[in-house]
Amino acid sequence: MLEYPVIVEKDGIKIDPEKMIVDKMYYCIYDNKVYIFYKDEENLTHCYEVDDQTVVQEIAKNPNNLEDILLKHSKE
């Protein structure tokens, strides 16, 4: 089992792109925001920030449904 590539520390977020699987989303909650990371086919790492508190709380309660939650709120 691979170590999770996104770590939250008191000073911020640390990511290790070498441990990331291409096109898989990784997330963390930091400073009341959700940060989503993924690595594309060209090995570029992308980061997205979600600060809508409704979405943040929903992801915190159901992290396994991250993609469904994001898709649902993107259509609103």
N, C-alpha and C positions, 0 to 999 in steps of 0.2 A: 504494500500500500504506500502510495506516495505521500510525502509530507505536504500539507496545505501551503500553497505558495504566497498567501496573503496573511500577514501578521499585524495585529494592532498592538501598538505599544504606547506608553504614556506620551511619548514625543511625536507620535504620528504613525503612519502606515508604512510597512516595509513589504515590498513584493520581490519575489524571486522568479522572473520570467522563465528561467531554465527549468523550473519544476512545473510550468504550466503546459496543459495539453491544448493544442491548436483548436480554436473555435469552441472552447468550453468556458462558460462564465464562472468567475470567482467573485465573491463579494465579501464585504465587511461593513460593519456599522461603526462609524467614528464621528464624534462631535454631532450626534443626532442627525446624521446623514448616512445614506447607503452609498458605498462606492463599489462600482462594478468594473471588473477588469477582465480582459480576454486577449489572447494572442492570436493573430490571424495567420493565414498560410505563408505570409512573407516574414513571419516572426516579429511583426510589429505589435507592441503591447498598447492596448487602448484602455482608457479609463473614462467612466461616466459617473456623474454625481447625481444622486436623487435626494432632494431636500424637502419634498412634499411629505409632511408628517403623517398623513394618512397612509401613504405608500410605505414609508419607513416602518411604521408600526405593524402594518400587514406583513411585510417581509420578515420583521423580527419574530413575529408569531408563527410564520409558516415558511422558513427558509428553503425548504425542499420544493416549494412552489414558486420560486423566484421568477422563472421565465413566464409562467402563467400570470402572475401578479403584474409584471411589467407590461405584458401584452394587453391585459385587461385595462390598465390605466392609460396606456398609449392611445386607446380608442376613445377615451372620454373627451 
